[in-house]
């Protein structure tokens, strides 16, 4: 394994390539992947049943290599291997589709600073259960949801099922450092993800835990993350939670409030959403426009909110409001006029939303609307708004009248 291409490595492994084959220098493709410090390629070549497939001595060699890199540090190990002095060059790169990692270069060699995550992944694959505190210590120097070392720890901790592990995790809720509490929220998100994919059925307690935590979390960033996980569940107190935090001073918290209200179309919830549609933060207004897409049959208050957002000064908010309106079942004159007006916008995406709205409503101006959209560049080949025009023309062929 000579590079960081995890997709090719995964394809080769899935096709039967032997990641345990001993190479002329005594290494294996898996060992080389561990040496490079990129969790994604290691996961790609780890293969099935590594605990059973790989001999104990080789498992130890893999673990020792990852641990040596982690404890020594990538820059220092590169100095030892190359004899080079001076600072290493670092840059942030994508490790896989969902995570980032630092790439470290010195003396002509390049590795990635993911040996902490590699070690954690190997331990989990080999059935080694380290203390929760030790895994937490590996994650907190990398506080970012998309950092590979952070995500591997949160994922590994989410698999822990013993009462002691849950007790140790739950205790993080009261840790004085916000980063520890953020990690707990990430672990709870991973537990929910695993439950949705039938990996584990024992997470029923989590939503009540999150509901209690959300009421007393003092840090805005952590609270926003807690609410983000909490609203993944159905819980009877979500509407009350939304009302409680609708005017929170931290905009990150207010951005989570609309998700608390989308399942409750009562007038008080609609009024709160309407107020948030005028929030000073464009991110809050964007989320309101997004969640209102869940209501295909618009109430008068929902319609008013979306029409307000369609005039928003932020172009992203306007695009999201247009998408929610065009995807609704609403055919009132106010909505049709607002959508038709988008055909005169400079923003091609807004014009495309208007044309799409006419197509799905079988409007007679559909062909002309798509002409006003103009030529579309690469990336629109599979866009549902483009295919809607094809369906419109198929429905209205002369031989079908």
Beta strands, then each sheet from edge to edge (+ up, - down):
strand 1: 89-94
strand 2: 100-106
strand 3: 109-112
sheet 1: 1+ 2- 3+
end
